[in-house]
Amino acid sequence: MIHVILKHKVWSITMVACCILSLASCSEDEFLTVDNPNSITDATFWNTPTQFNTALTTVYGAMQFQAVSGSGLSQEIIRADIADTYSFFGRWNIFRQLSYTDNSEQIVNKWNQLYIGIFRANQIITNIELADETIFATGEKEAILGQARLLRAFFYFQLVHTYGKAVIRTEVSTTELSKALSSIEEVTQQVILPDLNYAKDNLPLTWENSSDLGRVTSGTATSLRGKVYLFAKDWQLAADDFKEVIDSGVYALVPNSLDNFSDQNEFNSESILEVAYSSTANPGANGNNVDDTPGNSGAEASGISSNYASIGGFGGFNTVVANLYLHELFTNDEIDPSNPINAGGNLHSQRLTASICPKDFEGTYYGVDNTDANVHTYRGLGLTALVKKHTNWFQGTAEIALNRSGINFRHIRLADVYLMYAEAVLNASGDVDEAIEYIDMVRSRAGVITIRQYLDDNGNTFPQLHISKQRYGSQPFVSPTADNLMTHLQMVERPLELCFEGQRWADLVRWGIVDDVFTTMGDNLNWRNDNFESLIGQAPLFIEGSINLLSLGGIDRYSSSQHDYLPIPAGEVQSNNDL
């Protein structure tokens, strides 16, 4: 078997496979009728396991597309309550203002790129069933098919929870262009769950050969299926799947949070679904190029870091920054001095250090002191914290030119599974002790005071850490009921642990709390604006210049029916007569 999922893939293999998959979508009249005996055609390609694995490379390659796992996600992240941008960054501002249209770049690109991934998976799924069974070693066909079906399930999960609906296409067809949209439930029942069930039953828990590092596994399928159940509010089924993953013994939290967002310990013990990027493969290609870009080969690099890094000489643009809510939330998260992680005298949580760069905090940023004025350019526009996650702040002096970051992107990791398990347990059985145990595993790794410690020290109560201390002076302490712990998961634990990982908007939508969150966010912004003079230069936010009120436009404009999901792209509507 050719091992195709290495971080540094062989480009000739990838591009040949892309060409073959592209040929299958073209009509015969586009080609000469005389066959070239030396050419690779659809009829001759699907004849060996090597060819199927080469094609499988392109399905994994679709995971690298920038609208799916790279720079395009930074636009979507702006919608929620954890990030900000500025009016002069038009492609991001329309998401902050919720003024995007059905022709906006990320909306069109993500739809198209997900369907490219689906088409590539369908090619394998269709042709492997037509192939001679004797060409495969025992279990080989099932392993290839299981990977293709799992990745197809991932693409469809992304589609329906981004756009609210999707067109089901599970066969390779050049004629059936018009087809009606299907609901989240229909796509889930007809495609996502059957694909994940097959993958779970036919993929290994781990791959024996180290060169297969990065391939999806049975644990990936079980984790994603648990997430599907969670989104559908099938709480017990979700809890069962997450617990199976936890108890498998395959996964463990890495001691250092930064290992999940750097290029120095990738595909580690916490990783469950990870997309490989490289800063060195295919040198010279812009990181925003994908292998479907006309006239270009894909860069195999991620372009997301340049959207987060500082514009003050560090190779970025300050396009996306942490907002005041997230910044204060991180500072409210008290470290535990007794935790060995903090033995070196940490003043802030490990996940703060790995996720954001607040103004006037200790530490370095691309090798210079964090207090350097160049780090926090735009501070006069209300900037109080940069995004560190998914940037190369810990190495070098700036981002690599041409938007070429080699940091992998994790769609599912064990810390997320712990928090989803806690949520599922709270809703399935109300078992607060079990939920606290797994929430506290994540908090302990971050080096902050655990929920259990708060309860022991404060008469069986814990603080509502999401309440603004800057505005209200103190935070209420509440009892550990299922409802209060659910609020903690929604407003504290998940945004702190998973910020800038593409989870937040989908979380708010599935919980049905976007309007409530936006109302509170708007109230706090208006209060800060009204009291701006008394807040200038004050801890913990050290605000200067002004309050960034850009998000108020989106808050005022928000309508659940219009904005929970992105619109179906105009091009799809125009070309599909059944929409």
C-alpha positions in Angstrom: 0.0 0.0 0.0 1.2 3.5 -0.8 1.1 5.6 2.4 -0.5 8.9 1.3 -1.3 10.8 4.4 2.2 12.0 5.3 2.6 15.7 6.0 5.0 16.0 3.0 3.1 14.2 0.3 4.5 13.4 -3.2 3.0 16.1 -5.4 3.1 14.1 -8.6 0.8 11.4 -7.0 -1.6 14.0 -5.7 -1.9 15.9 -9.0 -2.3 12.8 -11.1 -5.1 11.6 -8.9 -6.8 15.1 -9.1 -6.6 14.9 -12.9 -8.2 11.5 -13.0 -11.0 12.6 -10.7 -11.5 15.7 -12.7 -11.7 13.8 -16.0 -14.6 11.8 -14.6 -16.7 14.9 -14.4 -16.2 16.0 -18.0 -18.4 15.1 -20.9 -17.1 13.0 -23.8 -17.4 15.8 -26.4 -14.8 17.8 -24.6 -12.1 15.3 -25.7 -10.7 13.8 -28.9 -12.2 10.5 -29.8 -8.9 8.9 -30.5 -7.5 7.2 -27.4 -3.9 7.8 -26.4 -2.6 4.3 -25.3 -0.1 6.0 -22.9 -2.7 8.1 -21.1 -4.4 7.4 -17.8 -8.2 7.3 -18.1 -11.1 6.6 -15.8 -11.4 3.2 -17.4 -7.8 2.2 -16.6 -7.3 4.0 -13.3 -9.4 2.0 -10.9 -7.5 -1.3 -11.2 -5.1 -1.6 -8.2 -5.1 -0.8 -4.5 -2.3 1.7 -5.2 -4.6 3.6 -7.5 -7.4 3.7 -5.0 -5.1 4.9 -2.3 -3.8 7.6 -4.7 -7.3 8.7 -5.2 -7.9 8.6 -1.5 -5.1 11.2 -1.1 -7.2 13.7 -3.0 -10.1 13.2 -0.6 -7.8 14.0 2.3 -6.5 16.8 0.2 -10.0 18.4 0.1 -9.8 18.6 3.9 -6.9 21.1 3.4 -9.1 23.5 1.4 -8.9 26.9 2.9 -12.7 27.4 3.2 -12.9 24.0 5.1 -9.9 24.1 7.4 -7.8 27.2 6.6 -8.0 30.9 6.1 -11.6 31.0 5.1 -12.7 29.8 8.5 -11.4 33.1 10.0 -14.2 34.9 8.3 -16.9 32.6 9.8 -15.4 32.8 13.3 -16.1 36.6 13.3 -19.8 35.9 13.6 -19.8 34.7 17.2 -19.1 36.3 20.5 -15.3 35.7 20.8 -13.7 37.7 18.0 -13.6 41.1 16.3 -12.3 42.7 13.1 -12.3 46.2 11.6 -14.5 47.9 9.0 -11.7 48.1 6.4 -11.4 44.3 6.3 -14.4 43.8 4.0 -14.5 40.0 3.7 -14.5 39.7 7.5 -16.6 42.7 8.3 -19.6 41.3 6.4 -19.6 38.3 8.8 -19.2 40.6 11.8 -22.1 42.7 10.5 -24.1 39.7 9.3 -24.4 41.5 6.0 -23.0 38.8 3.8 -24.9 37.7 0.7 -25.4 34.4 -1.2 -22.5 35.4 -3.4 -19.9 36.2 -0.7 -16.6 34.6 -1.1 -16.4 32.2 1.9 -20.1 31.2 1.4 -19.4 30.2 -2.2 -16.0 28.7 -1.6 -17.0 26.5 1.3 -20.0 25.0 -0.5 -18.0 24.3 -3.6 -15.0 22.9 -1.8 -17.0 20.6 0.4 -18.7 19.2 -2.7 -15.4 18.7 -4.4 -14.5 16.6 -1.4 -17.8 14.7 -1.6 -17.3 14.2 -5.4 -13.8 12.7 -4.8 -15.1 10.4 -2.1 -18.0 9.3 -4.3 -15.6 8.4 -7.0 -13.8 5.9 -4.7 -17.0 4.6 -3.1 -18.6 3.9 -6.5 -15.5 2.5 -8.3 -14.3 0.3 -5.5 -17.6 -1.6 -5.6 -17.0 -2.3 -9.3 -13.4 -3.4 -8.9 -12.2 -7.0 -8.9 -12.3 -8.2 -5.3 -9.1 -10.3 -5.8 -6.9 -7.3 -6.2 -7.3 -6.4 -2.5 -5.6 -8.0 0.5 -7.8 -9.0 3.4 -9.5 -5.9 4.9 -7.8 -3.6 2.4 -11.0 -2.7 0.4 -12.9 -2.1 3.6 -10.2 0.2 5.0 -10.1 2.3 1.8 -13.9 2.4 1.6 -14.2 3.2 5.4 -11.9 6.2 5.0 -13.7 7.6 2.0 -17.1 7.2 3.7 -15.9 8.8 6.9 -14.5 11.8 5.1 -17.7 12.1 3.0 -19.7 12.1 6.3 -17.4 14.9 7.6 -18.0 17.0 4.5 -21.8 16.5 4.8 -21.8 17.3 8.5 -20.0 20.5 7.7 -22.5 21.3 4.9 -25.7 20.9 6.9 -24.4 22.6 10.0 -23.1 25.5 7.9 -26.0 26.0 5.5 -28.8 24.2 7.3 -29.5 22.0 4.2 -27.6 20.2 1.5 -28.1 18.5 -1.8 -27.6 14.7 -1.3 -25.2 13.4 -3.9 -23.8 9.9 -3.2 -23.3 8.7 -6.8 -21.0 9.8 -9.5 -23.1 11.5 -12.1 -22.5 14.0 -14.9 -26.2 14.3 -15.8 -28.2 14.6 -12.6 -27.3 18.3 -11.9 -30.7 19.4 -10.5 -31.7 17.9 -7.2 -33.7 19.3 -4.3 -32.2 20.3 -0.9 -32.5 17.9 2.0 -32.9 18.8 5.7 -30.3 18.3 8.4 -32.2 15.3 9.6 -32.5 13.8 6.1 -28.8 14.2 5.3 -27.9 12.8 8.7 -30.1 9.7 8.4 -29.4 9.0 4.7 -25.7 9.7 4.5 -23.8 10.8 7.6 -24.8 8.1 10.0 -24.6 5.2 7.5 -21.2 6.3 6.5 -20.0 6.7 10.0 -21.4 3.3 11.1 -19.5 1.6 8.2 -16.3 3.5 9.0 -16.6 2.7 12.7 -17.0 -1.0 12.0 -14.3 -1.3 9.3 -11.5 1.0 10.3 -8.8 0.2 12.9 -8.5 2.0 16.2 -4.9 2.8 15.3 -2.9 2.2 12.1 0.1 -0.2 12.6 2.5 1.6 10.2 3.8 5.0 11.4 3.7 6.3 7.8 -0.1 6.1 8.0 -0.1 8.7 10.7 -3.0 11.1 10.1 -5.4 8.6 8.6 -8.9 8.6 10.1 -9.7 5.7 12.4 -12.6 3.9 14.1 -12.1 6.4 16.9 -12.5 9.3 14.5 -15.8 7.8 13.3 -17.1 7.2 16.8 -16.2 10.7 17.9 -17.8 12.3 14.9 -20.9 10.1 15.3 -21.1 11.2 18.9 -21.0 14.8 17.7 -23.8 14.1 15.2 -25.9 12.7 18.0 -25.1 15.6 20.3 -26.2 18.1 17.6 -29.4 16.1 17.2 -29.9 16.1 21.0 -29.8 12.3 21.2 -28.0 12.7 24.5 -27.5 9.1 25.6 -26.3 7.9 22.2 -23.8 10.8 22.2 -22.6 10.0 25.7 -22.2 6.4 24.9 -20.0 7.2 21.8 -17.9 9.7 23.6 -17.3 7.4 26.6 -16.3 4.6 24.2 -13.6 6.9 22.7 -12.5 8.0 26.2 -12.3 4.4 27.4 -10.5 3.1 24.3 -7.1 3.9 25.8 -6.0 5.4 22.4 -6.2 9.0 23.3 -4.8 11.3 26.1 -4.6 15.0 26.7 -1.2 16.4 25.9 0.4 18.1 28.9 1.0 21.4 27.0 -2.0 23.1 25.3 0.4 24.7 22.8 1.1 21.2 21.3 -2.3 21.3 19.7 -1.6 24.6 17.8 2.0 24.3 16.8 3.9 22.3 14.2 6.1 20.6 16.7 4.0 17.8 18.1 1.4 17.1 15.5 -0.8 14.0 15.4 -0.2 13.7 19.1 -2.2 11.7 21.6 -5.0 14.2 21.8 -5.6 14.4 18.1 -8.7 12.6 16.7 -9.4 14.4 13.4 -6.5 16.5 12.2 -5.7 18.1 8.8 -2.1 18.1 7.7 -0.4 21.3 6.4 3.2 21.9 5.4 5.2 25.1 5.0 7.8 23.4 2.8 5.8 21.2 0.4 5.3 22.7 -3.1 7.4 25.8 -2.3 6.5 29.0 -4.0 2.7 28.4 -4.0 0.6 30.8 -2.0 -0.9 29.2 1.1 -4.4 30.1 0.0 -4.1 28.0 -3.2 -5.8 24.7 -3.2 -5.3 21.8 -5.6 -8.5 22.8 -7.4 -7.3 26.3 -8.2 -7.2 26.8 -12.0 -3.6 27.0 -13.2 -2.2 26.3 -9.8 -1.3 23.3 -7.6 -2.3 23.4 -4.0 0.2 24.9 -1.6 -0.5 22.3 1.1 0.1 25.2 3.5 -2.5 27.0 5.7 -3.2 30.7 5.2 -5.0 31.2 8.4 -2.1 32.5 10.5 -1.6 35.7 8.5 -5.2 36.7 9.4 -4.3 36.4 13.2 -0.7 37.6 13.4 0.1 41.3 14.2 0.5 43.7 11.4 3.4 45.4 13.2 6.1 43.6 11.3 5.1 40.1 12.1 3.7 38.9 8.8 0.1 39.3 9.6 -2.7 41.8 9.3 -4.6 41.9 12.6 -7.6 40.9 10.6 -9.1 38.8 13.4 -8.6 39.7 17.0 -9.9 38.5 20.4 -12.8 40.6 21.5 -13.3 42.0 25.0 -15.6 39.2 26.2 -13.0 36.5 25.4 -10.1 38.6 26.7 -11.9 39.2 30.1 -13.0 35.6 30.2 -9.4 34.4 30.0 -8.3 36.8 32.7 -11.2 35.7 35.0 -10.0 32.1 34.8 -7.9 31.9 38.0 -4.8 29.8 38.0 -4.3 27.1 40.7 -1.0 27.8 42.5 -1.0 24.2 43.7 -1.1 22.7 40.2 2.4 21.5 39.2 1.9 23.1 35.8 2.3 26.4 37.6 5.4 25.6 39.5 7.4 28.0 37.4 5.3 30.9 38.6 2.7 31.1 35.8 0.4 34.2 36.2 -2.1 33.0 33.7 -3.6 29.8 32.4 -1.7 27.6 30.0 -4.6 28.0 27.5 -4.5 31.8 27.7 -0.8 31.7 26.8 -1.5 29.3 23.9 -4.6 31.2 22.6 -4.3 35.0 22.9 -1.7 37.7 23.3 -3.2 40.4 25.6 -1.7 43.9 25.6 0.7 44.6 28.5 1.0 40.9 29.6 4.3 39.1 30.2 6.0 36.9 27.7 7.2 37.1 24.1 5.7 37.3 20.7 7.7 36.2 17.7 10.8 36.7 19.8 10.1 40.2 21.1 8.7 41.4 24.4 5.0 41.4 24.4 5.0 45.0 25.6 6.7 46.2 22.4 4.5 48.8 20.8 4.8 47.1 17.4 3.1 44.0 18.7 -0.2 45.7 19.4 -0.6 48.0 16.4 -4.2 49.2 16.2 -4.4 49.6 20.0 -6.0 53.0 19.4 -8.9 51.2 17.7 -9.8 49.2 20.7 -7.5 46.2 20.2 -6.7 44.6 23.5 -5.6 41.1 22.6 -4.2 39.4 19.5 -4.9 35.8 18.5 -2.0 33.4 19.0 -3.7 30.1 18.3 -2.8 28.7 14.8 0.1 31.3 14.4 3.8 30.8 14.6 4.3 33.3 17.5 6.4 30.8 19.4 9.1 30.5 16.7 10.9 32.8 14.2 10.4 36.5 13.9 7.3 36.6 11.6 4.9 34.5 9.7 6.3 32.8 6.6 5.8 34.7 3.3 3.0 33.9 1.0 0.7 32.8 3.8 2.5 29.5 4.2 1.9 28.2 7.7 2.6 24.5 8.3 0.5 24.3 11.5 -2.1 21.5 11.3 -5.8 22.1 12.0 -7.7 19.9 14.5 -11.4 19.4 13.8 -11.8 17.0 16.8 -9.5 16.5 19.8 -9.9 14.8 23.1 -10.5 17.9 25.2 -13.5 18.6 22.9 -14.7 15.1 23.4 -14.4 15.5 27.2 -16.5 18.6 27.1 -19.1 17.1 24.7 -19.3 14.1 27.0 -19.9 16.3 30.0 -22.7 18.1 28.1 -24.3 14.8 26.9 -24.2 13.4 30.4 -25.8 16.5 31.9 -28.6 16.3 29.5 -29.1 12.6 29.4 -29.0 11.8 33.1 -28.2 15.0 35.0 -25.1 13.3 36.5 -23.3 16.4 37.7 -20.4 14.5 39.3 -19.5 12.7 36.1 -19.7 16.0 34.1 -17.5 17.8 36.7 -14.9 15.1 36.5 -14.4 15.6 32.8 -14.7 19.4 32.8 -12.0 19.4 35.5 -9.7 17.3 33.4 -9.6 20.0 30.9 -9.3 22.7 33.5 -6.5 20.9 35.3 -4.5 20.7 32.1 -5.0 24.5 31.7 -3.6 25.0 35.2 -6.8 26.8 36.5 -8.9 26.1 39.6 -11.1 23.2 39.0 -14.9 23.2 39.6 -14.4 20.6 42.3 -11.9 22.8 44.1 -14.3 25.8 43.9 -17.0 23.7 45.4 -14.8 22.4 48.2 -13.6 25.9 49.1 -16.9 27.8 48.7 -19.7 25.8 50.4 -20.5 23.7 47.3 -20.7 26.7 45.0 -18.7 27.9 42.1 -18.4 31.3 40.3 -20.1 32.3 37.1 -16.9 33.2 35.4 -18.6 34.6 32.3 -20.0 37.5 34.2 -18.0 40.6 33.6 -16.1 41.6 36.8 -15.1 44.8 35.1 -18.7 45.9 34.9 -20.3 44.2 38.0 -17.3 44.1 40.3 -17.9 40.5 41.4 -19.3 37.3 40.1 -22.2 35.3 41.6 -21.5 31.9 43.1 -24.0 29.2 42.2 -24.7 25.6 43.1 -23.6 22.8 40.8 -26.9 22.0 39.2 -27.1 20.5 35.7 -28.4 23.9 34.4 -25.6 25.9 36.0 -23.0 23.5 34.8 -24.5 23.6 31.3 -24.2 27.4 31.4 -20.6 27.0 32.4 -19.9 24.7 29.5 -21.6 27.1 27.1 -20.2 30.4 28.3 -16.9 29.5 29.9 -15.3 26.1 29.2 -16.0 25.7 25.5 -15.2 29.2 24.4 -11.9 29.2 26.4 -10.8 25.7 25.3 -12.0 25.8 21.7 -11.8 29.5 20.7 -10.8 30.0 17.1 -11.2 26.4 16.2 -14.4 26.9 14.2 -16.8 25.5 16.8 -18.4 28.6 18.5 -21.1 29.6 16.0 -22.4 26.1 15.5 -22.5 25.7 19.3 -24.5 28.8 19.9 -27.0 27.9 17.1 -27.5 24.3 18.4 -28.1 25.6 21.9 -30.5 28.3 20.6 -28.8 31.1 22.6 -27.4 33.4 19.9 -30.0 36.1 20.6 -29.4 36.0 24.4 -25.6 36.0 23.9 -25.8 38.9 21.5 -28.0 40.9 23.8 -25.6 40.5 26.7 -22.6 41.3 24.4 -24.3 44.4 23.2 -25.2 45.6 26.7 -21.6 45.2 27.9 -20.2 47.0 24.8 -22.6 49.9 25.3 -21.7 50.1 29.0 -18.0 50.1 28.2 -18.6 52.8 25.6 -20.6 54.9 28.1 -17.9 54.5 30.8 -14.9 54.6 28.5 -13.0 57.4 30.2 -12.9 55.5 33.5 -11.7 52.3 31.8 -8.8 53.7 29.8 -5.6 51.8 30.7 -7.3 49.9 33.5 -6.7 46.2 34.2 -7.5 43.6 33.0 -8.2 44.9 29.4 -6.0 48.0 29.3 -8.3 49.6 26.7 -7.0 52.6 24.7 -8.3 54.9 22.0 -11.9 53.7 21.7 -14.3 50.8 22.1 -14.7 48.7 19.0 -18.5 48.9 18.4 -18.4 47.2 15.0 -20.2 44.1 16.3 -23.3 46.1 17.3 -24.4 46.1 13.6 -24.5 42.3 13.6 -26.2 42.2 17.0 -28.9 44.5 15.8 -29.3 42.7 12.5 -29.4 39.2 13.8 -32.5 37.0 13.0 -32.4 33.3 13.7 -34.3 32.4 10.5 -31.8 34.4 8.4 -28.5 34.1 10.1 -28.2 30.8 12.0 -27.2 29.2 8.8 -25.4 30.7 5.7 -27.4 31.1 2.5 -27.2 28.6 -0.3 -24.8 30.1 -2.8 -26.4 32.0 -5.7 -24.5 29.9 -8.3 -26.0 26.7 -6.9 -29.5 28.1 -6.9 -29.1 29.3 -10.5 -27.7 26.0 -11.8 -29.9 23.7 -9.9 -33.5 23.8 -11.3 -34.9 22.0 -8.3 -33.9 24.7 -5.8 
